[in-house]
Amino acid sequence: MNNGRIFFVLAVLGMIDGVLSAEPADHMQQHIQQRDNLTNGFWGLNDALELLGIEFALSMTNIYQANVKGGMSTHRWQGRFSGSYDLEMNVDLSKFAGIDGGSIYMLSEGTWFRQDIDGTSVGSAFGVNGDFAPREAFNVVQLWHQQAVMDDTLQFRIGKLDMTGGFECRGCPVSFDGNMYANDENGQFLNSALVNNPTIPFPDYGLGAIIHWNPVENWYLSVGAADAQADKRETGFDTTFHTEDYFVYMAETGITPQLDSANGPMQGAYRLGVWFDPQPKAHSDALKTYRDDAGLYVSCDQLVAKENNSPYDTQGLGTFFRYGYAPSRTNDIANFYSAGLQYQGLFCGRDEDVLGLGFAHGSFSDSADSTYTNDYESVTELYYNARLTPWMNISPSVQYVSNPGGDKTISDTVVLGLRAVIVF
């Protein structure tokens, strides 16, 4: 473990110890367990800033993974620990500056460990750790302004942003490639193919703009563009305006129907999207590049069994499905699909716990047969997210990766993982 990571872990432990020491002993344990976050809003700071419309949030994710069977090697220990920490700020501009419907969002992120388990042990093309990024100091990866007009039915977002989701329609994550049950590497599946569709060329965090229109309760339309050459470590102005003007364009529409049941409406979301990437590119074996790449995707989720008769209760069984297509001459993964289910509150007394099972399959380009000696890679993942307190979740997981990296010389792999998330 490197010195920087040791220091950070010690600092976190010191923060937890400080919180515990500050509480009266007779009611400390119950009070801590009932909090939404460990520090109670940074020891009351968020309450003090609430009148100004400002709120901060800090969270940390630690992940341990081990390849226990197959892959490139089961004896290389490099890359088995990883983690990240996120500092978020939300500003309600109606309170802060009297601008109704306006908000500002900032996300700063830091990561540790130099290499992930794929590079040293597994060799997956998908990526068995969707939270992994090479070790970096704190970077401001998102900073954008959002403005709602027309009775909040039309929203504009501009700035340094993430194109993978961010808007909601009837409480469902949408725009772009959102999904209720397979969209969050910190709380749901760890495998990247069960977080977002790998056929979509999402750019890094960079400058862009999105328009989201939600004129009726159960239908929406979103269009957006973002810098195709973005680097999250930079502000984005150099790559956006001082080199080639390449932008990734996306459009998505969808409906969010509710199915009837004995325990009330069961929410669903059905999304259809298209993308356009003008950059010159090609699959791994190609000697020639092509411009004007385009593809399409589908993402669906539906609650199919509901335990309680409450309109806001999500306890029960939900299912999801994704599909993506990208031209084989410009992309390594030409066709992709995934499907699975999630059950919240499966065990008595554990209403907030979540069990998830997912399968993803990606077919490699037929033209890239030198790089990929197998036609596909697939993964099956099972996880259980246990909420120990409102501010701490522990999630064991197991992944079975078939044909890692589309390489016949690499055997099928079993990866065990354990994720811990703390919200300060």
Secondary structure as GFF3:
##gff-version 3
##sequence-region A 1 424
A	DSSP	alpha_helix	3	22	.	.	.	ID=ss1
A	DSSP	alpha_helix	28	34	.	.	.	ID=ss2
A	DSSP	alpha_helix	40	49	.	.	.	ID=ss3
A	DSSP	three_ten_helix	50	52	.	.	.	ID=ss4
A	DSSP	beta_strand	54	71	.	.	.	ID=ss5
A	DSSP	beta_strand	81	92	.	.	.	ID=ss6
A	DSSP	alpha_helix	93	96	.	.	.	ID=ss7
A	DSSP	beta_strand	102	112	.	.	.	ID=ss8
A	DSSP	alpha_helix	117	117	.	.	.	ID=ss9
A	DSSP	pi_helix	118	122	.	.	.	ID=ss10
A	DSSP	beta_strand	136	149	.	.	.	ID=ss11
A	DSSP	beta_strand	154	161	.	.	.	ID=ss12
A	DSSP	beta_strand	167	169	.	.	.	ID=ss13
A	DSSP	beta_strand	172	174	.	.	.	ID=ss14
A	DSSP	three_ten_helix	192	194	.	.	.	ID=ss15
A	DSSP	beta_strand	206	216	.	.	.	ID=ss16
A	DSSP	beta_strand	219	227	.	.	.	ID=ss17
A	DSSP	alpha_helix	237	241	.	.	.	ID=ss18
A	DSSP	beta_strand	247	255	.	.	.	ID=ss19
A	DSSP	beta_strand	258	259	.	.	.	ID=ss20
A	DSSP	beta_strand	266	277	.	.	.	ID=ss21
A	DSSP	beta_strand	293	306	.	.	.	ID=ss22
A	DSSP	beta_strand	316	325	.	.	.	ID=ss23
A	DSSP	beta_strand	333	344	.	.	.	ID=ss24
A	DSSP	beta_strand	354	364	.	.	.	ID=ss25
A	DSSP	beta_strand	376	389	.	.	.	ID=ss26
A	DSSP	beta_strand	392	402	.	.	.	ID=ss27
A	DSSP	three_ten_helix	404	406	.	.	.	ID=ss28
A	DSSP	beta_strand	411	423	.	.	.	ID=ss29
###
